[in-house]
Amino acid sequence: MANNTVMLEMDKARNLKYTFNTLIDIEEDFEKTIAEITGSMTMKDARTLLFHGLKWEDKKLTKEMTGNLISEYVENGGTFKELMETVGKAFTKALGNSAAPSTK
């Protein structure tokens, strides 16, 4: 696993990674800056962030499939908060600072 990825155990071991281009894709989806996005998030926002972090490794992944992965993750004993903390860690690696998504 590369230094800029964070492993996430879901249906299988998956690696979250946010590159500069991924961050731009996220801003385009949200029509907001990363700073605006990370202030407060909806469930849809969280799914979109996770989708963008996983799609580099799974080109066939869709947002709907990502939502199913989130549901399975929680059904198998994980918590949504843990999931968002993992997304936050991957964001921190991408941004090189503490401007990661809020896990509140």
Backbone atoms as SQL, in Angstrom:
CREATE TABLE atoms (id INTEGER PRIMARY KEY, chain TEXT, resi INTEGER, resn TEXT, atom TEXT, x REAL, y REAL, z REAL);
INSERT INTO atoms VALUES
  (1, 'A', 1, 'MET', 'N', 0.847, -1.182, 0.000),
  (2, 'A', 1, 'MET', 'CA', 0.000, 0.000, 0.000),
  (3, 'A', 1, 'MET', 'C', 0.888, 1.238, 0.000),
  (4, 'A', 2, 'ALA', 'N', 0.560, 2.140, -0.858),
  (5, 'A', 2, 'ALA', 'CA', 1.333, 3.379, -0.958),
  (6, 'A', 2, 'ALA', 'C', 1.133, 4.232, 0.293),
  (7, 'A', 3, 'ASN', 'N', 2.065, 5.118, 0.527),
  (8, 'A', 3, 'ASN', 'CA', 2.041, 5.974, 1.707),
  (9, 'A', 3, 'ASN', 'C', 0.834, 6.906, 1.739),
  (10, 'A', 4, 'ASN', 'N', 0.252, 7.227, 0.596),
  (11, 'A', 4, 'ASN', 'CA', -0.857, 8.184, 0.577),
  (12, 'A', 4, 'ASN', 'C', -2.227, 7.497, 0.555),
  (13, 'A', 5, 'THR', 'N', -2.285, 6.221, 0.923),
  (14, 'A', 5, 'THR', 'CA', -3.557, 5.516, 1.009),
  (15, 'A', 5, 'THR', 'C', -3.821, 5.113, 2.456),
  (16, 'A', 6, 'VAL', 'N', -5.093, 4.870, 2.742),
  (17, 'A', 6, 'VAL', 'CA', -5.512, 4.383, 4.057),
  (18, 'A', 6, 'VAL', 'C', -6.372, 3.149, 3.817),
  (19, 'A', 7, 'MET', 'N', -6.000, 2.035, 4.452),
  (20, 'A', 7, 'MET', 'CA', -6.736, 0.789, 4.278),
  (21, 'A', 7, 'MET', 'C', -8.050, 0.829, 5.037),
  (22, 'A', 8, 'LEU', 'N', -9.078, 0.292, 4.403),
  (23, 'A', 8, 'LEU', 'CA', -10.405, 0.224, 4.986),
  (24, 'A', 8, 'LEU', 'C', -10.941, -1.175, 4.727),
  (25, 'A', 9, 'GLU', 'N', -11.282, -1.891, 5.784),
  (26, 'A', 9, 'GLU', 'CA', -11.811, -3.251, 5.648),
  (27, 'A', 9, 'GLU', 'C', -13.309, -3.159, 5.465),
  (28, 'A', 10, 'MET', 'N', -13.774, -3.474, 4.266),
  (29, 'A', 10, 'MET', 'CA', -15.200, -3.447, 3.967),
  (30, 'A', 10, 'MET', 'C', -15.595, -4.841, 3.509),
  (31, 'A', 11, 'ASP', 'N', -16.129, -4.985, 2.304),
  (32, 'A', 11, 'ASP', 'CA', -16.412, -6.302, 1.747),
  (33, 'A', 11, 'ASP', 'C', -15.112, -7.057, 1.505),
  (34, 'A', 12, 'LYS', 'N', -14.046, -6.283, 1.364),
  (35, 'A', 12, 'LYS', 'CA', -12.680, -6.776, 1.223),
  (36, 'A', 12, 'LYS', 'C', -11.785, -5.616, 1.646),
  (37, 'A', 13, 'ALA', 'N', -10.507, -5.846, 1.694),
  (38, 'A', 13, 'ALA', 'CA', -9.594, -4.746, 2.013),
  (39, 'A', 13, 'ALA', 'C', -9.621, -3.761, 0.858),
  (40, 'A', 14, 'ARG', 'N', -9.950, -2.524, 1.162),
  (41, 'A', 14, 'ARG', 'CA', -9.982, -1.466, 0.151),
  (42, 'A', 14, 'ARG', 'C', -9.057, -0.354, 0.615),
  (43, 'A', 15, 'ASN', 'N', -8.549, 0.392, -0.344),
  (44, 'A', 15, 'ASN', 'CA', -7.612, 1.473, -0.035),
  (45, 'A', 15, 'ASN', 'C', -8.188, 2.805, -0.480),
  (46, 'A', 16, 'LEU', 'N', -8.370, 3.686, 0.486),
  (47, 'A', 16, 'LEU', 'CA', -8.833, 5.048, 0.199),
  (48, 'A', 16, 'LEU', 'C', -7.644, 5.887, -0.242),
  (49, 'A', 17, 'LYS', 'N', -7.852, 6.652, -1.291),
  (50, 'A', 17, 'LYS', 'CA', -6.799, 7.565, -1.736),
  (51, 'A', 17, 'LYS', 'C', -7.447, 8.770, -2.398),
  (52, 'A', 18, 'TYR', 'N', -6.991, 9.935, -1.991),
  (53, 'A', 18, 'TYR', 'CA', -7.455, 11.188, -2.580),
  (54, 'A', 18, 'TYR', 'C', -6.260, 11.886, -3.199),
  (55, 'A', 19, 'THR', 'N', -6.284, 12.034, -4.509),
  (56, 'A', 19, 'THR', 'CA', -5.234, 12.752, -5.220),
  (57, 'A', 19, 'THR', 'C', -5.716, 14.175, -5.483),
  (58, 'A', 20, 'PHE', 'N', -4.853, 14.993, -6.018),
  (59, 'A', 20, 'PHE', 'CA', -5.239, 16.357, -6.368),
  (60, 'A', 20, 'PHE', 'C', -6.420, 16.339, -7.336),
  (61, 'A', 21, 'ASN', 'N', -6.365, 15.478, -8.334),
  (62, 'A', 21, 'ASN', 'CA', -7.465, 15.384, -9.303),
  (63, 'A', 21, 'ASN', 'C', -8.744, 14.883, -8.653),
  (64, 'A', 22, 'THR', 'N', -8.622, 13.963, -7.714),
  (65, 'A', 22, 'THR', 'CA', -9.798, 13.480, -6.999),
  (66, 'A', 22, 'THR', 'C', -10.448, 14.619, -6.214),
  (67, 'A', 23, 'LEU', 'N', -9.633, 15.434, -5.569),
  (68, 'A', 23, 'LEU', 'CA', -10.168, 16.564, -4.809),
  (69, 'A', 23, 'LEU', 'C', -10.904, 17.545, -5.726),
  (70, 'A', 24, 'ILE', 'N', -10.383, 17.744, -6.916),
  (71, 'A', 24, 'ILE', 'CA', -11.067, 18.607, -7.893),
  (72, 'A', 24, 'ILE', 'C', -12.394, 17.979, -8.306),
  (73, 'A', 25, 'ASP', 'N', -12.405, 16.669, -8.550),
  (74, 'A', 25, 'ASP', 'CA', -13.652, 15.970, -8.893),
  (75, 'A', 25, 'ASP', 'C', -14.690, 16.146, -7.795),
  (76, 'A', 26, 'ILE', 'N', -14.251, 16.057, -6.548),
  (77, 'A', 26, 'ILE', 'CA', -15.160, 16.241, -5.413),
  (78, 'A', 26, 'ILE', 'C', -15.721, 17.661, -5.412),
  (79, 'A', 27, 'GLU', 'N', -14.861, 18.655, -5.599),
  (80, 'A', 27, 'GLU', 'CA', -15.340, 20.045, -5.645),
  (81, 'A', 27, 'GLU', 'C', -16.343, 20.236, -6.788),
  (82, 'A', 28, 'GLU', 'N', -16.098, 19.610, -7.917),
  (83, 'A', 28, 'GLU', 'CA', -17.027, 19.733, -9.048),
  (84, 'A', 28, 'GLU', 'C', -18.365, 19.070, -8.730),
  (85, 'A', 29, 'ASP', 'N', -18.356, 17.896, -8.086),
  (86, 'A', 29, 'ASP', 'CA', -19.602, 17.230, -7.708),
  (87, 'A', 29, 'ASP', 'C', -20.418, 18.068, -6.737),
  (88, 'A', 30, 'PHE', 'N', -19.744, 18.682, -5.779),
  (89, 'A', 30, 'PHE', 'CA', -20.420, 19.451, -4.749),
  (90, 'A', 30, 'PHE', 'C', -20.677, 20.898, -5.153),
  (91, 'A', 31, 'GLU', 'N', -19.951, 21.373, -6.166),
  (92, 'A', 31, 'GLU', 'CA', -19.979, 22.784, -6.545),
  (93, 'A', 31, 'GLU', 'C', -19.623, 23.671, -5.357),
  (94, 'A', 32, 'LYS', 'N', -18.664, 23.195, -4.554),
  (95, 'A', 32, 'LYS', 'CA', -18.149, 23.902, -3.379),
  (96, 'A', 32, 'LYS', 'C', -16.665, 23.580, -3.261),
  (97, 'A', 33, 'THR', 'N', -15.974, 24.398, -2.483),
  (98, 'A', 33, 'THR', 'CA', -14.574, 24.107, -2.211),
  (99, 'A', 33, 'THR', 'C', -14.477, 23.002, -1.165),
  (100, 'A', 34, 'ILE', 'N', -13.306, 22.378, -1.071),
  (101, 'A', 34, 'ILE', 'CA', -13.094, 21.343, -0.064),
  (102, 'A', 34, 'ILE', 'C', -13.369, 21.893, 1.327),
  (103, 'A', 35, 'ALA', 'N', -12.926, 23.110, 1.608),
  (104, 'A', 35, 'ALA', 'CA', -13.151, 23.718, 2.921),
  (105, 'A', 35, 'ALA', 'C', -14.645, 23.844, 3.229),
  (106, 'A', 36, 'GLU', 'N', -15.445, 24.207, 2.243),
  (107, 'A', 36, 'GLU', 'CA', -16.887, 24.334, 2.443),
  (108, 'A', 36, 'GLU', 'C', -17.534, 22.968, 2.660),
  (109, 'A', 37, 'ILE', 'N', -17.033, 21.974, 1.961),
  (110, 'A', 37, 'ILE', 'CA', -17.597, 20.626, 2.048),
  (111, 'A', 37, 'ILE', 'C', -17.371, 20.033, 3.433),
  (112, 'A', 38, 'THR', 'N', -16.176, 20.232, 3.967),
  (113, 'A', 38, 'THR', 'CA', -15.817, 19.562, 5.211),
  (114, 'A', 38, 'THR', 'C', -16.443, 20.180, 6.453),
  (115, 'A', 39, 'GLY', 'N', -17.112, 21.304, 6.300),
  (116, 'A', 39, 'GLY', 'CA', -17.750, 21.952, 7.448),
  (117, 'A', 39, 'GLY', 'C', -18.853, 21.113, 8.058),
  (118, 'A', 40, 'SER', 'N', -19.775, 20.651, 7.262),
  (119, 'A', 40, 'SER', 'CA', -20.838, 19.750, 7.716),
  (120, 'A', 40, 'SER', 'C', -21.279, 18.928, 6.518),
  (121, 'A', 41, 'MET', 'N', -21.567, 17.664, 6.781),
  (122, 'A', 41, 'MET', 'CA', -21.878, 16.764, 5.680),
  (123, 'A', 41, 'MET', 'C', -23.197, 16.041, 5.895),
  (124, 'A', 42, 'THR', 'N', -23.865, 15.769, 4.783),
  (125, 'A', 42, 'THR', 'CA', -25.048, 14.926, 4.790),
  (126, 'A', 42, 'THR', 'C', -24.601, 13.489, 4.504),
  (127, 'A', 43, 'MET', 'N', -25.517, 12.569, 4.582),
  (128, 'A', 43, 'MET', 'CA', -25.209, 11.174, 4.236),
  (129, 'A', 43, 'MET', 'C', -24.792, 11.078, 2.766),
  (130, 'A', 44, 'LYS', 'N', -25.467, 11.826, 1.918),
  (131, 'A', 44, 'LYS', 'CA', -25.120, 11.841, 0.493),
  (132, 'A', 44, 'LYS', 'C', -23.694, 12.340, 0.298),
  (133, 'A', 45, 'ASP', 'N', -23.331, 13.385, 1.035),
  (134, 'A', 45, 'ASP', 'CA', -21.974, 13.925, 0.958),
  (135, 'A', 45, 'ASP', 'C', -20.948, 12.864, 1.364),
  (136, 'A', 46, 'ALA', 'N', -21.240, 12.170, 2.474),
  (137, 'A', 46, 'ALA', 'CA', -20.318, 11.148, 2.971),
  (138, 'A', 46, 'ALA', 'C', -20.144, 10.033, 1.940),
  (139, 'A', 47, 'ARG', 'N', -21.241, 9.603, 1.331),
  (140, 'A', 47, 'ARG', 'CA', -21.167, 8.555, 0.298),
  (141, 'A', 47, 'ARG', 'C', -20.332, 9.035, -0.879),
  (142, 'A', 48, 'THR', 'N', -20.524, 10.275, -1.287),
  (143, 'A', 48, 'THR', 'CA', -19.773, 10.824, -2.413),
  (144, 'A', 48, 'THR', 'C', -18.281, 10.882, -2.100),
  (145, 'A', 49, 'LEU', 'N', -17.931, 11.314, -0.894),
  (146, 'A', 49, 'LEU', 'CA', -16.518, 11.371, -0.514),
  (147, 'A', 49, 'LEU', 'C', -15.890, 9.978, -0.513),
  (148, 'A', 50, 'LEU', 'N', -16.605, 9.013, 0.041),
  (149, 'A', 50, 'LEU', 'CA', -16.082, 7.649, 0.070),
  (150, 'A', 50, 'LEU', 'C', -15.950, 7.103, -1.352),
  (151, 'A', 51, 'PHE', 'N', -16.955, 7.327, -2.172),
  (152, 'A', 51, 'PHE', 'CA', -16.918, 6.887, -3.574),
  (153, 'A', 51, 'PHE', 'C', -15.668, 7.407, -4.278),
  (154, 'A', 52, 'HIS', 'N', -15.416, 8.686, -4.152),
  (155, 'A', 52, 'HIS', 'CA', -14.255, 9.271, -4.834),
  (156, 'A', 52, 'HIS', 'C', -12.936, 8.715, -4.289),
  (157, 'A', 53, 'GLY', 'N', -12.909, 8.379, -3.012),
  (158, 'A', 53, 'GLY', 'CA', -11.697, 7.828, -2.428),
  (159, 'A', 53, 'GLY', 'C', -11.427, 6.387, -2.811),
  (160, 'A', 54, 'LEU', 'N', -12.483, 5.669, -3.206),
  (161, 'A', 54, 'LEU', 'CA', -12.343, 4.255, -3.557),
  (162, 'A', 54, 'LEU', 'C', -12.271, 3.986, -5.055),
  (163, 'A', 55, 'LYS', 'N', -12.805, 4.882, -5.872),
  (164, 'A', 55, 'LYS', 'CA', -12.947, 4.576, -7.303),
  (165, 'A', 55, 'LYS', 'C', -11.621, 4.413, -8.043),
  (166, 'A', 56, 'TRP', 'N', -10.532, 4.964, -7.527),
  (167, 'A', 56, 'TRP', 'CA', -9.230, 4.814, -8.194),
  (168, 'A', 56, 'TRP', 'C', -8.819, 3.349, -8.260),
  (169, 'A', 57, 'GLU', 'N', -9.263, 2.579, -7.273),
  (170, 'A', 57, 'GLU', 'CA', -8.871, 1.176, -7.168),
  (171, 'A', 57, 'GLU', 'C', -9.914, 0.235, -7.785),
  (172, 'A', 58, 'ASP', 'N', -11.146, 0.714, -7.924),
  (173, 'A', 58, 'ASP', 'CA', -12.250, -0.100, -8.443),
  (174, 'A', 58, 'ASP', 'C', -13.015, 0.731, -9.470),
  (175, 'A', 59, 'LYS', 'N', -12.586, 0.654, -10.707),
  (176, 'A', 59, 'LYS', 'CA', -13.143, 1.496, -11.774),
  (177, 'A', 59, 'LYS', 'C', -14.624, 1.235, -12.036),
  (178, 'A', 60, 'LYS', 'N', -15.148, 0.085, -11.641),
  (179, 'A', 60, 'LYS', 'CA', -16.559, -0.245, -11.869),
  (180, 'A', 60, 'LYS', 'C', -17.466, 0.229, -10.730),
  (181, 'A', 61, 'LEU', 'N', -16.873, 0.760, -9.678),
  (182, 'A', 61, 'LEU', 'CA', -17.629, 1.212, -8.516),
  (183, 'A', 61, 'LEU', 'C', -18.553, 2.371, -8.893),
  (184, 'A', 62, 'THR', 'N', -19.769, 2.329, -8.366),
  (185, 'A', 62, 'THR', 'CA', -20.729, 3.419, -8.549),
  (186, 'A', 62, 'THR', 'C', -21.066, 4.008, -7.180),
  (187, 'A', 63, 'LYS', 'N', -21.746, 5.127, -7.176),
  (188, 'A', 63, 'LYS', 'CA', -22.163, 5.728, -5.907),
  (189, 'A', 63, 'LYS', 'C', -23.165, 4.811, -5.193),
  (190, 'A', 64, 'GLU', 'N', -24.055, 4.187, -5.944),
  (191, 'A', 64, 'GLU', 'CA', -25.018, 3.272, -5.339),
  (192, 'A', 64, 'GLU', 'C', -24.299, 2.081, -4.698),
  (193, 'A', 65, 'MET', 'N', -23.319, 1.526, -5.391),
  (194, 'A', 65, 'MET', 'CA', -22.537, 0.426, -4.830),
  (195, 'A', 65, 'MET', 'C', -21.814, 0.882, -3.570),
  (196, 'A', 66, 'THR', 'N', -21.323, 2.108, -3.564),
  (197, 'A', 66, 'THR', 'CA', -20.647, 2.654, -2.393),
  (198, 'A', 66, 'THR', 'C', -21.610, 2.735, -1.216),
  (199, 'A', 67, 'GLY', 'N', -22.838, 3.154, -1.470),
  (200, 'A', 67, 'GLY', 'CA', -23.853, 3.185, -0.414),
  (201, 'A', 67, 'GLY', 'C', -24.104, 1.797, 0.152),
  (202, 'A', 68, 'ASN', 'N', -24.134, 0.795, -0.723),
  (203, 'A', 68, 'ASN', 'CA', -24.309, -0.587, -0.259),
  (204, 'A', 68, 'ASN', 'C', -23.121, -1.033, 0.590),
  (205, 'A', 69, 'LEU', 'N', -21.913, -0.633, 0.200),
  (206, 'A', 69, 'LEU', 'CA', -20.731, -0.970, 0.996),
  (207, 'A', 69, 'LEU', 'C', -20.806, -0.352, 2.381),
  (208, 'A', 70, 'ILE', 'N', -21.296, 0.884, 2.453),
  (209, 'A', 70, 'ILE', 'CA', -21.454, 1.553, 3.743),
  (210, 'A', 70, 'ILE', 'C', -22.456, 0.789, 4.606),
  (211, 'A', 71, 'SER', 'N', -23.586, 0.410, 4.017),
  (212, 'A', 71, 'SER', 'CA', -24.606, -0.346, 4.759),
  (213, 'A', 71, 'SER', 'C', -24.038, -1.661, 5.280),
  (214, 'A', 72, 'GLU', 'N', -23.321, -2.388, 4.426),
  (215, 'A', 72, 'GLU', 'CA', -22.714, -3.661, 4.831),
  (216, 'A', 72, 'GLU', 'C', -21.686, -3.445, 5.937),
  (217, 'A', 73, 'TYR', 'N', -20.917, -2.390, 5.825),
  (218, 'A', 73, 'TYR', 'CA', -19.898, -2.071, 6.828),
  (219, 'A', 73, 'TYR', 'C', -20.552, -1.913, 8.202),
  (220, 'A', 74, 'VAL', 'N', -21.640, -1.167, 8.253),
  (221, 'A', 74, 'VAL', 'CA', -22.337, -0.921, 9.518),
  (222, 'A', 74, 'VAL', 'C', -23.028, -2.201, 9.998),
  (223, 'A', 75, 'GLU', 'N', -23.647, -2.939, 9.078),
  (224, 'A', 75, 'GLU', 'CA', -24.312, -4.194, 9.447),
  (225, 'A', 75, 'GLU', 'C', -23.324, -5.205, 10.028),
  (226, 'A', 76, 'ASN', 'N', -22.072, -5.140, 9.622),
  (227, 'A', 76, 'ASN', 'CA', -21.051, -6.073, 10.082),
  (228, 'A', 76, 'ASN', 'C', -20.297, -5.577, 11.313),
  (229, 'A', 77, 'GLY', 'N', -20.835, -4.559, 11.982),
  (230, 'A', 77, 'GLY', 'CA', -20.274, -4.126, 13.254),
  (231, 'A', 77, 'GLY', 'C', -19.456, -2.849, 13.228),
  (232, 'A', 78, 'GLY', 'N', -19.168, -2.320, 12.050),
  (233, 'A', 78, 'GLY', 'CA', -18.466, -1.042, 11.977),
  (234, 'A', 78, 'GLY', 'C', -19.429, 0.088, 12.281),
  (235, 'A', 79, 'THR', 'N', -18.900, 1.237, 12.594),
  (236, 'A', 79, 'THR', 'CA', -19.776, 2.384, 12.831),
  (237, 'A', 79, 'THR', 'C', -19.554, 3.433, 11.747),
  (238, 'A', 80, 'PHE', 'N', -20.565, 4.220, 11.525),
  (239, 'A', 80, 'PHE', 'CA', -20.454, 5.290, 10.544),
  (240, 'A', 80, 'PHE', 'C', -19.371, 6.272, 10.962),
  (241, 'A', 81, 'LYS', 'N', -19.276, 6.520, 12.263),
  (242, 'A', 81, 'LYS', 'CA', -18.254, 7.435, 12.763),
  (243, 'A', 81, 'LYS', 'C', -16.858, 6.912, 12.449),
  (244, 'A', 82, 'GLU', 'N', -16.607, 5.620, 12.671),
  (245, 'A', 82, 'GLU', 'CA', -15.306, 5.023, 12.346),
  (246, 'A', 82, 'GLU', 'C', -15.000, 5.165, 10.857),
  (247, 'A', 83, 'LEU', 'N', -16.013, 4.939, 10.054),
  (248, 'A', 83, 'LEU', 'CA', -15.850, 5.049, 8.609),
  (249, 'A', 83, 'LEU', 'C', -15.442, 6.465, 8.218),
  (250, 'A', 84, 'MET', 'N', -16.107, 7.462, 8.788),
  (251, 'A', 84, 'MET', 'CA', -15.799, 8.846, 8.462),
  (252, 'A', 84, 'MET', 'C', -14.441, 9.264, 9.019),
  (253, 'A', 85, 'GLU', 'N', -14.044, 8.689, 10.139),
  (254, 'A', 85, 'GLU', 'CA', -12.704, 8.963, 10.665),
  (255, 'A', 85, 'GLU', 'C', -11.637, 8.435, 9.708),
  (256, 'A', 86, 'THR', 'N', -11.902, 7.274, 9.103),
  (257, 'A', 86, 'THR', 'CA', -10.965, 6.712, 8.131),
  (258, 'A', 86, 'THR', 'C', -10.902, 7.590, 6.884),
  (259, 'A', 87, 'VAL', 'N', -12.051, 8.072, 6.436),
  (260, 'A', 87, 'VAL', 'CA', -12.078, 9.012, 5.306),
  (261, 'A', 87, 'VAL', 'C', -11.277, 10.258, 5.683),
  (262, 'A', 88, 'GLY', 'N', -11.449, 10.731, 6.903),
  (263, 'A', 88, 'GLY', 'CA', -10.707, 11.901, 7.377),
  (264, 'A', 88, 'GLY', 'C', -9.207, 11.691, 7.349),
  (265, 'A', 89, 'LYS', 'N', -8.755, 10.501, 7.730),
  (266, 'A', 89, 'LYS', 'CA', -7.322, 10.191, 7.690),
  (267, 'A', 89, 'LYS', 'C', -6.798, 10.241, 6.256),
  (268, 'A', 90, 'ALA', 'N', -7.570, 9.685, 5.331),
  (269, 'A', 90, 'ALA', 'CA', -7.144, 9.701, 3.926),
  (270, 'A', 90, 'ALA', 'C', -7.123, 11.127, 3.386),
  (271, 'A', 91, 'PHE', 'N', -8.095, 11.935, 3.792),
  (272, 'A', 91, 'PHE', 'CA', -8.123, 13.339, 3.383),
  (273, 'A', 91, 'PHE', 'C', -6.910, 14.075, 3.913),
  (274, 'A', 92, 'THR', 'N', -6.577, 13.829, 5.162),
  (275, 'A', 92, 'THR', 'CA', -5.426, 14.473, 5.779),
  (276, 'A', 92, 'THR', 'C', -4.156, 14.143, 5.012),
  (277, 'A', 93, 'LYS', 'N', -4.011, 12.891, 4.605),
  (278, 'A', 93, 'LYS', 'CA', -2.838, 12.505, 3.815),
  (279, 'A', 93, 'LYS', 'C', -2.802, 13.245, 2.488),
  (280, 'A', 94, 'ALA', 'N', -3.969, 13.422, 1.876),
  (281, 'A', 94, 'ALA', 'CA', -4.032, 14.096, 0.577),
  (282, 'A', 94, 'ALA', 'C', -3.741, 15.594, 0.707),
  (283, 'A', 95, 'LEU', 'N', -4.248, 16.189, 1.767),
  (284, 'A', 95, 'LEU', 'CA', -4.119, 17.636, 1.939),
  (285, 'A', 95, 'LEU', 'C', -2.853, 18.030, 2.691),
  (286, 'A', 96, 'GLY', 'N', -2.272, 17.088, 3.401),
  (287, 'A', 96, 'GLY', 'CA', -1.072, 17.393, 4.155),
  (288, 'A', 96, 'GLY', 'C', -1.299, 18.311, 5.333),
  (289, 'A', 97, 'ASN', 'N', -2.545, 18.374, 5.802),
  (290, 'A', 97, 'ASN', 'CA', -2.868, 19.202, 6.970),
  (291, 'A', 97, 'ASN', 'C', -4.089, 18.636, 7.670),
  (292, 'A', 98, 'SER', 'N', -4.657, 19.384, 8.555),
  (293, 'A', 98, 'SER', 'CA', -5.786, 18.892, 9.347),
  (294, 'A', 98, 'SER', 'C', -7.145, 19.307, 8.786),
  (295, 'A', 99, 'ALA', 'N', -7.210, 19.631, 7.502),
  (296, 'A', 99, 'ALA', 'CA', -8.472, 20.074, 6.893),
  (297, 'A', 99, 'ALA', 'C', -9.299, 18.884, 6.423),
  (298, 'A', 100, 'ALA', 'N', -9.372, 17.857, 7.248),
  (299, 'A', 100, 'ALA', 'CA', -10.117, 16.656, 6.897),
  (300, 'A', 100, 'ALA', 'C', -11.605, 16.846, 7.199),
  (301, 'A', 101, 'PRO', 'N', -12.467, 16.017, 6.595),
  (302, 'A', 101, 'PRO', 'CA', -13.903, 16.119, 6.860),
  (303, 'A', 101, 'PRO', 'C', -14.209, 15.917, 8.331),
  (304, 'A', 102, 'SER', 'N', -15.177, 16.645, 8.820),
  (305, 'A', 102, 'SER', 'CA', -15.597, 16.549, 10.209),
  (306, 'A', 102, 'SER', 'C', -16.234, 15.193, 10.473),
  (307, 'A', 103, 'THR', 'N', -15.974, 14.623, 11.636),
  (308, 'A', 103, 'THR', 'CA', -16.585, 13.346, 12.010),
  (309, 'A', 103, 'THR', 'C', -17.633, 13.549, 13.089),
  (310, 'A', 104, 'LYS', 'N', -18.138, 14.747, 13.200),
  (311, 'A', 104, 'LYS', 'CA', -19.160, 15.045, 14.217),
  (312, 'A', 104, 'LYS', 'C', -20.468, 14.418, 13.844);
